[in-house]
Amino acid sequence: MVDLVTRHREVADEAERNVQAVLRSGRWIGGPWVQRAESTAAEWFSRRWAVGVASGTDALMLALMAAGVRPGDEVIVPALSFFATAGAVVNVGAVPVVVDVGRDGLLDPQAAEAAVGPRTRGCVPVHLFGNRAAPLALGVPVVDDAAQAVGTVPSCSTGVLSAVSAYPTKTWGAAGDAGFVLGDDPELERVVRALANHGSTGSDLHQAMDGCVGRASRLDAVQAAVLMAHAPEVARRVQRRRELADRFDAALPASILPLPRQPGCSVHQYCVLAEDREALVRHLDAAGVGWAIYYGRPLSEQPALTSFPHRETPVARWMCERLLALPVRASLTEEEVERIVDVLRGIPT
Ligand SMILES: Cc1ncc(COP(=O)(O)O)c(C=O)c1O
């Protein structure tokens, strides 16, 4: 499913040269590489600014804080996502209100509307697997989770603020943790920069907390240098993933449906829905083809979240029982792709 060594090899000379330049410059916090990575992220998502931060999870937390979410507030999140979507809400002291998704896996706007109450102060739609979540008008700030949306066109960054992850397995992945908060409002940029830097926006960190208590969550200059080596490859990798997804679709038997992909989807994962997932897994294991389950249970059923007000999310549960992701990395060789296609054609019906 993942082969980061091969991916590094594609840009090794440049990445290693960039990292050496950072190390020799002594500018390890902030500096030109971070600025370049921020400009690239802002441009890809058609936003006025991006602030590089320590991870996608921190990007969500900082965006929620900057958007005004406070301890005890309720924040609506979709039931089908990585833990961090709800975890970030809990980590800012707020209450995740987990609502159901549609059969496309994306937050159901009607379920979100129905969940708005007097304590609702935010909503975090997720652009899952690179499909665009619908824009929302809930009367509360929307912070969209664009962790899986690098390469989606047109770019999807629909909230007042967006959070992007550059975790190593992401299409634009660092060699460690990294993330970005994106937005348009210059005042929010100032707040996010302060929150990510001990509450300080001045050039001298030791002078003044800028009216808020912040954290140490800056994008590492070494990671920014690695990201800039990968940046020119991202469009080609996304295009390759789209081509592979189309070929896999064509090889599937009628009993196995690909998860619908919107035009321009980044194919962050290639997922299918299988009524008999166990049988499909046995077939793939016997043929030596990798697979993964994203996600094994709805966020509403995560043990760490069951103390929060519970809602039934039957569509998310239905999907969690059937979804299976297949390898779609751009570094698959033609031989590996043909092998996967043959194995998919051979799925017993
Ligand atoms: C949908 C989603 N949200 C949030 C995150 C968290 O990002 P990170 O791992 O960079 O903290 C991830 C990925 O890891 C993700 O896929």
The ligand as an ORCA input file, in Angstrom:
! r2SCAN-3c Opt
* xyz 0 1
  C      -8.755     13.145      7.290
  C      -7.534     13.388      8.134
  N      -7.587     14.327      9.088
  C      -6.528     14.608      9.845
  C      -5.333     13.929      9.696
  C      -4.224     14.216     10.630
  O      -3.051     14.639     10.025
  P      -1.633     14.370     10.717
  O      -1.383     12.899     10.691
  O      -0.684     15.141      9.847
  O      -1.696     14.904     12.086
  C      -5.234     12.947      8.695
  C      -4.011     12.193      8.387
  O      -3.201     11.695      9.004
  C      -6.361     12.659      7.902
  O      -6.321     11.731      6.932
*
